[in-house]
Amino acid sequence: MREINHSDSGGTYGYGRPRCGFTLIEMLVVIVVISLLMSILLPVLNSARSSARKAVCISNLSQTGKAIHMYSMDYNGSIPLGPKAPPFLSPADFYPSTGTPTSLISLRDGRPVGLGLLLSRYLSTQSKVVFCPASDQSVSAEAELEKVGTSQSQCSYYYRHASTTRLFDSAADPAPIRVPLSSLGKNRNNRPVRALVMDTQFLCPESLAAFNVRPRTHHRLQIVNILFAEGHVSSSSNADSRFTVDLTDFSEVRNAFSKILAVLEEADEE
């Protein structure tokens, strides 16, 4: 009988051994292919994520608009206004004058203000709609809502009260009157007031963080969503920064409320 030579049998010895795994070249090819796919897919995924957040933001503003309309039905047709601003004692007070445009939902003493006036009754089951899902900073809606009633709290949107831009109220200043939703009047450019609520795009110096004043921007500063008095919401480009309140020059801080009102007036033209 022919003697079997195990070295030639194709078993586990010698050149007949089965090849396992990948060569270095094959692994490099796989890595390159995966990298190419990721470079193609990531922009698509980011775009889809941005679109989804934009859609939620628009929905939030639409719900806020419905709440404002319900509020007006209970308050002789007027939009939410007040409360009266407390004495201005600190730069940390974002509401120094009654009726200023504001992103606050409560004052330093906890009283609801701006869109915060809608929370207890008109947005009680959907209070998070006053927060945009596309915030460029880390913001906890739950934490901000818990402050309402006890301390100052801020949401994601500018709300237009009575177009006041004073840095503080004085006894000589007339008290703002309630503004009818059906007749909001003219802005400083003598154009009809249309925009009520919009995304905040707010830039400021780092030094203001000591007063809890920090940048609050959304949608990577590229768009703003705007709620109009009649209830519809539109999305407008901010690629040219026309809706950005830029206070990075410290000398401009004094003009903060005027600049916030100016972007709302820009929105009136949309």
GULO-238087 format. One record per residue (C-alpha): residue number from 1; residue in three letters; x, y, z. Coordinates in nm, 3 decimals. Example, Ala and Ser with C-alpha at 12.3 -4.5 7.8 and 13.67 -1.06 7.14 Angstrom:
REM residues 2
+-----+-----+---------+---------+---------+
!   i !  aa !       x !       y !       z !
+-----+-----+---------+---------+---------+
!   1 ! ALA !   1.230 !  -0.450 !   0.780 !
!   2 ! SER !   1.367 !  -0.106 !   0.714 !
+-----+-----+---------+---------+---------+
***
This chain:
REM residues 270
+-----+-----+---------+---------+---------+
!   i !  aa !       x !       y !       z !
+-----+-----+---------+---------+---------+
!   1 ! MET !   0.000 !   0.000 !   0.000 !
!   2 ! ARG !   0.104 !   0.355 !  -0.071 !
!   3 ! GLU !   0.220 !   0.534 !   0.241 !
!   4 ! ILE !   0.037 !   0.853 !   0.306 !
!   5 ! ASN !   0.261 !   1.156 !   0.333 !
!   6 ! HIS !   0.093 !   1.392 !   0.584 !
!   7 ! SER !   0.301 !   1.684 !   0.462 !
!   8 ! ASP !   0.117 !   1.668 !   0.127 !
!   9 ! SER !  -0.231 !   1.590 !   0.251 !
!  10 ! GLY !  -0.373 !   1.946 !   0.245 !
!  11 ! GLY !  -0.433 !   1.922 !   0.622 !
!  12 ! THR !  -0.290 !   2.146 !   0.884 !
!  13 ! TYR !   0.073 !   2.130 !   0.778 !
!  14 ! GLY !   0.282 !   2.277 !   0.499 !
!  15 ! TYR !   0.168 !   2.469 !   0.196 !
!  16 ! GLY !  -0.168 !   2.288 !   0.181 !
!  17 ! ARG !  -0.295 !   2.469 !   0.493 !
!  18 ! PRO !  -0.632 !   2.657 !   0.431 !
!  19 ! ARG !  -0.594 !   3.037 !   0.426 !
!  20 ! CYS !  -0.779 !   3.230 !   0.702 !
!  21 ! GLY !  -0.852 !   3.606 !   0.754 !
!  22 ! PHE !  -0.769 !   3.903 !   0.527 !
!  23 ! THR !  -0.450 !   4.033 !   0.385 !
!  24 ! LEU !  -0.335 !   4.382 !   0.480 !
!  25 ! ILE !  -0.425 !   4.513 !   0.136 !
!  26 ! GLU !  -0.777 !   4.373 !   0.161 !
!  27 ! MET !  -0.827 !   4.536 !   0.501 !
!  28 ! LEU !  -0.706 !   4.871 !   0.367 !
!  29 ! VAL !  -0.948 !   4.845 !   0.076 !
!  30 ! VAL !  -1.238 !   4.778 !   0.316 !
!  31 ! ILE !  -1.140 !   5.076 !   0.532 !
!  32 ! VAL !  -1.121 !   5.305 !   0.230 !
!  33 ! VAL !  -1.465 !   5.188 !   0.107 !
!  34 ! ILE !  -1.622 !   5.243 !   0.451 !
!  35 ! SER !  -1.464 !   5.589 !   0.475 !
!  36 ! LEU !  -1.603 !   5.682 !   0.134 !
!  37 ! LEU !  -1.950 !   5.562 !   0.231 !
!  38 ! MET !  -1.938 !   5.757 !   0.557 !
!  39 ! SER !  -1.830 !   6.074 !   0.377 !
!  40 ! ILE !  -2.132 !   6.033 !   0.148 !
!  41 ! LEU !  -2.386 !   5.935 !   0.412 !
!  42 ! LEU !  -2.298 !   6.168 !   0.699 !
!  43 ! PRO !  -2.401 !   6.490 !   0.519 !
!  44 ! VAL !  -2.725 !   6.321 !   0.416 !
!  45 ! LEU !  -2.793 !   6.208 !   0.774 !
!  46 ! ASN !  -2.707 !   6.553 !   0.913 !
!  47 ! SER !  -2.935 !   6.716 !   0.658 !
!  48 ! ALA !  -3.218 !   6.478 !   0.747 !
!  49 ! ARG !  -3.167 !   6.547 !   1.118 !
!  50 ! SER !  -3.170 !   6.924 !   1.059 !
!  51 ! SER !  -3.485 !   6.897 !   0.849 !
!  52 ! ALA !  -3.658 !   6.695 !   1.121 !
!  53 ! ARG !  -3.566 !   6.950 !   1.389 !
!  54 ! LYS !  -3.681 !   7.234 !   1.166 !
!  55 ! ALA !  -4.017 !   7.061 !   1.120 !
!  56 ! VAL !  -4.058 !   7.015 !   1.497 !
!  57 ! CYS !  -3.968 !   7.381 !   1.554 !
!  58 ! ILE !  -4.232 !   7.490 !   1.302 !
!  59 ! SER !  -4.484 !   7.265 !   1.474 !
!  60 ! ASN !  -4.392 !   7.413 !   1.814 !
!  61 ! LEU !  -4.448 !   7.767 !   1.687 !
!  62 ! SER !  -4.777 !   7.665 !   1.529 !
!  63 ! GLN !  -4.897 !   7.530 !   1.864 !
!  64 ! THR !  -4.777 !   7.849 !   2.034 !
!  65 ! GLY !  -4.975 !   8.052 !   1.781 !
!  66 ! LYS !  -5.291 !   7.858 !   1.862 !
!  67 ! ALA !  -5.232 !   7.922 !   2.233 !
!  68 ! ILE !  -5.192 !   8.297 !   2.169 !
!  69 ! HIS !  -5.521 !   8.299 !   1.978 !
!  70 ! MET !  -5.697 !   8.115 !   2.264 !
!  71 ! TYR !  -5.547 !   8.360 !   2.512 !
!  72 ! SER !  -5.676 !   8.654 !   2.307 !
!  73 ! MET !  -6.027 !   8.512 !   2.314 !
!  74 ! ASP !  -6.016 !   8.522 !   2.695 !
!  75 ! TYR !  -5.857 !   8.868 !   2.719 !
!  76 ! ASN !  -6.074 !   9.088 !   2.496 !
!  77 ! GLY !  -5.879 !   9.006 !   2.183 !
!  78 ! SER !  -5.534 !   9.111 !   2.313 !
!  79 ! ILE !  -5.201 !   8.930 !   2.301 !
!  80 ! PRO !  -5.024 !   8.828 !   2.626 !
!  81 ! LEU !  -4.874 !   9.130 !   2.804 !
!  82 ! GLY !  -4.696 !   9.179 !   3.134 !
!  83 ! PRO !  -4.643 !   9.154 !   3.416 !
!  84 ! LYS !  -4.514 !   9.493 !   3.523 !
!  85 ! ALA !  -4.134 !   9.497 !   3.523 !
!  86 ! PRO !  -3.973 !   9.515 !   3.868 !
!  87 ! PRO !  -3.716 !   9.787 !   3.947 !
!  88 ! PHE !  -3.404 !   9.735 !   3.735 !
!  89 ! LEU !  -3.127 !   9.650 !   3.980 !
!  90 ! SER !  -2.900 !   9.408 !   3.792 !
!  91 ! PRO !  -2.780 !   9.329 !   3.438 !
!  92 ! ALA !  -2.896 !   8.975 !   3.514 !
!  93 ! ASP !  -3.253 !   9.102 !   3.487 !
!  94 ! PHE !  -3.350 !   9.043 !   3.124 !
!  95 ! TYR !  -3.685 !   9.223 !   3.162 !
!  96 ! PRO !  -3.613 !   9.577 !   3.283 !
!  97 ! SER !  -3.911 !   9.742 !   3.115 !
!  98 ! THR !  -4.270 !   9.626 !   3.074 !
!  99 ! GLY !  -4.341 !   9.518 !   2.719 !
! 100 ! THR !  -3.985 !   9.466 !   2.594 !
! 101 ! PRO !  -3.931 !   9.187 !   2.340 !
! 102 ! THR !  -3.811 !   8.891 !   2.544 !
! 103 ! SER !  -3.723 !   8.523 !   2.544 !
! 104 ! LEU !  -3.803 !   8.495 !   2.915 !
! 105 ! ILE !  -4.089 !   8.282 !   3.039 !
! 106 ! SER !  -4.051 !   8.396 !   3.402 !
! 107 ! LEU !  -3.894 !   8.688 !   3.589 !
! 108 ! ARG !  -3.632 !   8.674 !   3.863 !
! 109 ! ASP !  -3.914 !   8.664 !   4.121 !
! 110 ! GLY !  -4.070 !   8.369 !   3.935 !
! 111 ! ARG !  -4.370 !   8.546 !   3.783 !
! 112 ! PRO !  -4.458 !   8.420 !   3.434 !
! 113 ! VAL !  -4.382 !   8.664 !   3.153 !
! 114 ! GLY !  -4.407 !   8.663 !   2.774 !
! 115 ! LEU !  -4.485 !   8.317 !   2.642 !
! 116 ! GLY !  -4.473 !   8.197 !   3.003 !
! 117 ! LEU !  -4.820 !   8.351 !   3.044 !
! 118 ! LEU !  -4.950 !   8.070 !   2.823 !
! 119 ! LEU !  -4.798 !   7.779 !   3.018 !
! 120 ! SER !  -5.041 !   7.715 !   3.302 !
! 121 ! ARG !  -5.361 !   7.718 !   3.099 !
! 122 ! TYR !  -5.306 !   7.720 !   2.724 !
! 123 ! LEU !  -4.993 !   7.507 !   2.696 !
! 124 ! SER !  -5.024 !   7.308 !   3.017 !
! 125 ! THR !  -4.996 !   6.969 !   2.845 !
! 126 ! GLN !  -4.735 !   7.071 !   2.591 !
! 127 ! SER !  -4.516 !   7.326 !   2.768 !
! 128 ! LYS !  -4.202 !   7.213 !   2.587 !
! 129 ! VAL !  -4.324 !   7.373 !   2.264 !
! 130 ! VAL !  -4.160 !   7.698 !   2.378 !
! 131 ! PHE !  -3.824 !   7.526 !   2.328 !
! 132 ! CYS !  -3.670 !   7.472 !   1.984 !
! 133 ! PRO !  -3.520 !   7.124 !   1.930 !
! 134 ! ALA !  -3.240 !   7.274 !   1.719 !
! 135 ! SER !  -3.058 !   7.466 !   1.991 !
! 136 ! ASP !  -2.687 !   7.515 !   1.923 !
! 137 ! GLN !  -2.617 !   7.515 !   2.297 !
! 138 ! SER !  -2.700 !   7.255 !   2.558 !
! 139 ! VAL !  -3.036 !   7.356 !   2.706 !
! 140 ! SER !  -3.261 !   7.153 !   2.935 !
! 141 ! ALA !  -3.625 !   7.238 !   2.873 !
! 142 ! GLU !  -3.722 !   7.049 !   3.190 !
! 143 ! ALA !  -3.482 !   7.250 !   3.405 !
! 144 ! GLU !  -3.598 !   7.583 !   3.260 !
! 145 ! LEU !  -3.965 !   7.497 !   3.306 !
! 146 ! GLU !  -3.903 !   7.398 !   3.669 !
! 147 ! LYS !  -3.778 !   7.752 !   3.737 !
! 148 ! VAL !  -4.111 !   7.910 !   3.643 !
! 149 ! GLY !  -4.268 !   8.029 !   3.966 !
! 150 ! THR !  -3.940 !   8.058 !   4.154 !
! 151 ! SER !  -3.673 !   8.231 !   3.941 !
! 152 ! GLN !  -3.582 !   8.368 !   3.598 !
! 153 ! SER !  -3.631 !   8.123 !   3.313 !
! 154 ! GLN !  -3.569 !   8.150 !   2.940 !
! 155 ! CYS !  -3.715 !   7.972 !   2.638 !
! 156 ! SER !  -3.598 !   7.946 !   2.275 !
! 157 ! TYR !  -3.805 !   8.219 !   2.114 !
! 158 ! TYR !  -3.830 !   8.596 !   2.114 !
! 159 ! TYR !  -4.181 !   8.712 !   2.195 !
! 160 ! ARG !  -4.300 !   9.059 !   2.094 !
! 161 ! HIS !  -4.488 !   9.229 !   2.377 !
! 162 ! ALA !  -4.562 !   9.594 !   2.321 !
! 163 ! SER !  -4.252 !   9.698 !   2.122 !
! 164 ! THR !  -4.090 !   9.870 !   2.421 !
! 165 ! THR !  -3.711 !   9.914 !   2.410 !
! 166 ! ARG !  -3.644 !  10.111 !   2.730 !
! 167 ! LEU !  -3.365 !   9.989 !   2.959 !
! 168 ! PHE !  -3.586 !  10.054 !   3.261 !
! 169 ! ASP !  -3.924 !  10.200 !   3.347 !
! 170 ! SER !  -3.967 !  10.533 !   3.520 !
! 171 ! ALA !  -4.266 !  10.699 !   3.676 !
! 172 ! ALA !  -4.288 !  10.932 !   3.376 !
! 173 ! ASP !  -4.317 !  10.649 !   3.126 !
! 174 ! PRO !  -4.670 !  10.558 !   3.017 !
! 175 ! ALA !  -4.773 !  10.203 !   3.096 !
! 176 ! PRO !  -4.802 !   9.984 !   2.784 !
! 177 ! ILE !  -5.158 !   9.907 !   2.685 !
! 178 ! ARG !  -5.277 !   9.568 !   2.575 !
! 179 ! VAL !  -5.226 !   9.516 !   2.203 !
! 180 ! PRO !  -5.517 !   9.367 !   2.003 !
! 181 ! LEU !  -5.423 !   9.057 !   1.806 !
! 182 ! SER !  -5.639 !   9.177 !   1.518 !
! 183 ! SER !  -5.468 !   9.518 !   1.501 !
! 184 ! LEU !  -5.104 !   9.512 !   1.608 !
! 185 ! GLY !  -5.025 !   9.855 !   1.468 !
! 186 ! LYS !  -4.715 !   9.977 !   1.284 !
! 187 ! ASN !  -4.350 !   9.909 !   1.356 !
! 188 ! ARG !  -4.072 !  10.170 !   1.372 !
! 189 ! ASN !  -4.039 !  10.150 !   0.994 !
! 190 ! ASN !  -4.408 !  10.239 !   0.958 !
! 191 ! ARG !  -4.482 !   9.889 !   0.833 !
! 192 ! PRO !  -4.760 !   9.666 !   0.972 !
! 193 ! VAL !  -4.655 !   9.455 !   1.269 !
! 194 ! ARG !  -4.683 !   9.090 !   1.167 !
! 195 ! ALA !  -4.420 !   8.880 !   1.344 !
! 196 ! LEU !  -4.500 !   8.776 !   1.702 !
! 197 ! VAL !  -4.253 !   8.498 !   1.783 !
! 198 ! MET !  -3.925 !   8.378 !   1.630 !
! 199 ! ASP !  -3.611 !   8.175 !   1.700 !
! 200 ! THR !  -3.349 !   8.353 !   1.909 !
! 201 ! GLN !  -3.017 !   8.412 !   1.733 !
! 202 ! PHE !  -2.830 !   8.591 !   2.011 !
! 203 ! LEU !  -2.455 !   8.649 !   2.037 !
! 204 ! CYS !  -2.285 !   8.829 !   2.327 !
! 205 ! PRO !  -1.946 !   8.875 !   2.496 !
! 206 ! GLU !  -1.816 !   8.591 !   2.713 !
! 207 ! SER !  -1.782 !   8.832 !   3.004 !
! 208 ! LEU !  -2.161 !   8.855 !   3.035 !
! 209 ! ALA !  -2.174 !   8.493 !   3.149 !
! 210 ! ALA !  -2.117 !   8.631 !   3.501 !
! 211 ! PHE !  -2.472 !   8.772 !   3.475 !
! 212 ! ASN !  -2.608 !   8.449 !   3.322 !
! 213 ! VAL !  -2.626 !   8.619 !   2.981 !
! 214 ! ARG !  -2.502 !   8.370 !   2.725 !
! 215 ! PRO !  -2.530 !   8.308 !   2.349 !
! 216 ! ARG !  -2.858 !   8.143 !   2.254 !
! 217 ! THR !  -2.866 !   8.043 !   1.888 !
! 218 ! HIS !  -3.058 !   7.786 !   1.683 !
! 219 ! HIS !  -3.041 !   7.599 !   1.353 !
! 220 ! ARG !  -2.666 !   7.671 !   1.335 !
! 221 ! LEU !  -2.756 !   8.035 !   1.271 !
! 222 ! GLN !  -2.865 !   7.942 !   0.919 !
! 223 ! ILE !  -3.244 !   7.988 !   0.944 !
! 224 ! VAL !  -3.512 !   8.133 !   1.168 !
! 225 ! ASN !  -3.869 !   8.014 !   1.200 !
! 226 ! ILE !  -4.124 !   8.291 !   1.246 !
! 227 ! LEU !  -4.478 !   8.286 !   1.386 !
! 228 ! PHE !  -4.702 !   8.555 !   1.238 !
! 229 ! ALA !  -5.008 !   8.711 !   1.396 !
! 230 ! GLU !  -5.252 !   8.534 !   1.166 !
! 231 ! GLY !  -5.117 !   8.200 !   1.289 !
! 232 ! HIS !  -4.897 !   8.072 !   1.007 !
! 233 ! VAL !  -4.528 !   7.990 !   1.046 !
! 234 ! SER !  -4.257 !   8.043 !   0.786 !
! 235 ! SER !  -3.888 !   7.961 !   0.767 !
! 236 ! SER !  -3.645 !   8.229 !   0.649 !
! 237 ! SER !  -3.277 !   8.217 !   0.567 !
! 238 ! ASN !  -3.034 !   8.376 !   0.810 !
! 239 ! ALA !  -2.726 !   8.310 !   0.596 !
! 240 ! ASP !  -2.663 !   8.686 !   0.583 !
! 241 ! SER !  -2.713 !   8.717 !   0.964 !
! 242 ! ARG !  -2.999 !   8.965 !   0.922 !
! 243 ! PHE !  -3.190 !   8.795 !   1.205 !
! 244 ! THR !  -2.891 !   8.768 !   1.437 !
! 245 ! VAL !  -2.874 !   8.995 !   1.740 !
! 246 ! ASP !  -2.499 !   9.046 !   1.759 !
! 247 ! LEU !  -2.384 !   9.205 !   2.084 !
! 248 ! THR !  -2.028 !   9.071 !   2.075 !
! 249 ! ASP !  -1.914 !   9.434 !   2.069 !
! 250 ! PHE !  -1.962 !   9.527 !   2.434 !
! 251 ! SER !  -2.060 !   9.882 !   2.343 !
! 252 ! GLU !  -2.373 !   9.744 !   2.173 !
! 253 ! VAL !  -2.512 !   9.578 !   2.486 !
! 254 ! ARG !  -2.699 !   9.894 !   2.579 !
! 255 ! ASN !  -2.893 !   9.865 !   2.252 !
! 256 ! ALA !  -2.995 !   9.502 !   2.314 !
! 257 ! PHE !  -3.372 !   9.550 !   2.322 !
! 258 ! SER !  -3.370 !   9.782 !   2.024 !
! 259 ! LYS !  -3.169 !   9.527 !   1.824 !
! 260 ! ILE !  -3.402 !   9.243 !   1.926 !
! 261 ! LEU !  -3.700 !   9.448 !   1.815 !
! 262 ! ALA !  -3.517 !   9.527 !   1.490 !
! 263 ! VAL !  -3.494 !   9.160 !   1.392 !
! 264 ! LEU !  -3.865 !   9.120 !   1.461 !
! 265 ! GLU !  -3.925 !   9.423 !   1.238 !
! 266 ! GLU !  -3.712 !   9.254 !   0.975 !
! 267 ! ALA !  -3.939 !   8.952 !   1.009 !
! 268 ! ASP !  -4.241 !   9.177 !   0.949 !
! 269 ! GLU !  -4.117 !   9.209 !   0.591 !
! 270 ! GLU !  -4.121 !   8.835 !   0.523 !
+-----+-----+---------+---------+---------+
***
